């Protein structure tokens, strides 16, 4: 009796102490008193203690009822909610709850609706929808009536998983039970359609809710507006907000922040600023979230000075910047390579009592690496560690990528070793970056071994992995290996991308046109439209093999698709015209190239000179040589020797002597011959 009084009077700790004393004497209170104690503990948030007491009683063989089981399930699920960011712990807690639930079934204790709803909600939250629906089926078999909470939990799980067709069926079942969707139901559905980028479906639902007289609260409104803003439908978002305000909705800071962020995303900074003014007229004070949207967009637009102005304004308005504000500025200045200012901002953060986090340092390290200043990036890393901010995989990936891009593979692998020493697990991005770096250096077999090592660590190759290896073997001339990897990629269920076909077509061109055409046909079956790189590879391939008509047909198709020719396209077209001996068209092509702002460099001039030489038109070759020389380029020694020999045969000894003198005076080492001349060798 006394235990019941304590529990009923919300004297939680006193009730627990009294229970412990009773149990110490070997006595178990009445089940109703025990249930009151559990209710008291659950209401005071002592979920762990509730489970401990339940386990003790259950293990002792004392008969309990569905209320007892219900509190145990509720406590297990509540503990799962508190740690939901830790999926394994979440799953373990749900399994604890399920174990209790199954024991109820064995002991023929019928669970109540709260117990079922708690389990369904828990499984939905960790994404185990199959088990959630299994529980729902058992609920039906036990004739336990669902309620709105049951259906909302199932809808929430399905919408998070983007399974909107199934969500629609659950909604229909809910309505068949006579339940009317409430504002929370619509919030769930709006969020689901937003995740699927189906804003039209959200708008149709909104119209339906309005017709049914459903009260849209600020939370539901903000989710709907967020979906509209994500899709750039700002006029519609404003219209919806206006209608809801007219129907009594009081807009909140979250709603206005959503609109401000939407206008910022759309780049309409004027509207974003006027929304802030409107917000203030409603008596709402802009927060860090509001100002950070503006600051982020100005940085994204490259106007970091304006972003800084808004930092000053937010301080003037009584809103101090937070870590995210400073991180955005660091990233903005870093992108502009204003690294000194980045360091000043880090210092300013600390002076204002804000500790830079991994994102603060990451933004700076990333920008330094992209600018090729990897040594300075490493200095920042060491400073970061010295300040007890531990680098994560993303930080190391930035450093590895920077060193791979700079060709410093030894340093890149040094950071991989450091990751492992510091118990930072390498990610797929880590391995892909290193594999790509090795392939670019021609170390393809090492790259393939690294891919196997990656797989042994439980990380499966993706399209990027295969693309790097295919490209590596293609560059090394191993067409068969490239094709083997391509077939393995498809067998593994990984869909090839355009970046797969760029090197593959290049590799296949060495084996003949039939294999190229087969590869292009497969690309078409993958619903991949050729881009400029694919067209260039194909045009170059057919030009090389002398199929001039195919070259021009491909170029026409490329143009009709709105893809503009670049220097590589023109070089291949010039090669094709040489195959036909159409020198006048070649001059027109070069003029067209220049008119489009594509200035010929060493590779184009070398193609022109070598092509004329092959046609024994050495005088024409000499004209192009002169233009090339005047523009600061010199052909290779082989081309010069071929040209001078041809000029001598034509009796043009003076021109031949000029070339020899210019080669002798200037010297090959002093000339700009850095253009890729590999295409010339194939003429």
Buried (B, 14 or more C-beta within 10 A) or exposed (E): EEBBBBBBEEBBEBBBEBBEEBBEEEEEBEBEBBBBBBBBBBEBEBBEBBBEBBEEBBEEEEEBBBBBBBBBBBBBBBBBBBEBEEEEBBBBBBBBBBEBBEBBEEEEBEBBBBBBBBBBBBBBBBBBBEBBBBBBEBBEEEEBEBBBBBBBBBBBBBBBBEBBEBBBEBBEBBEEEEBEBBBBBBBBBBBBBBBBEBBEBBBEBBEEBBEEEBEBBBBBBBBBBBBBBBBBBBEBBBEBBEEBBEEEBEBBBBBBBBBBBBBBBBEBBEBBBEBBEBBEEEEBEBBBBBBBBBBBBBBBBEBBEBBBBBBEEBEEEEBEBBBBBBBBBBBBBBBBEBBEBBBBBBEBBEEEEBEBBBBBBBBBBBBBBBBEBBEBBBEBBEBBEEEEBEBBBBBBBBBBBBBBBBEBBEBBBBBBEBBEEEEBEBBBBBBBBBBBBBBBBEBBBBBBEBBEEBEEEEBEBBBBBBBBBBBBBBBBEBBEBBBBBBEEBBEEEBEBBBBBBBBBBBBBBBEEBEBBBEBBEBBEEEEBEBBBBBBBBBBBBBBBBEBBEBBBEBBEEBEEEEBEBBBBBBBBBBBBBBBBEBBEBBBEBBEEBEEEEBEBBBBBBBBBBBBBBBEEBBEBBBBBBBBBBEEEBBBBEEBBBBBBEBBBEBEBEEBBEBBEEBBEEEEEEEBEBEBEBEBBEEB
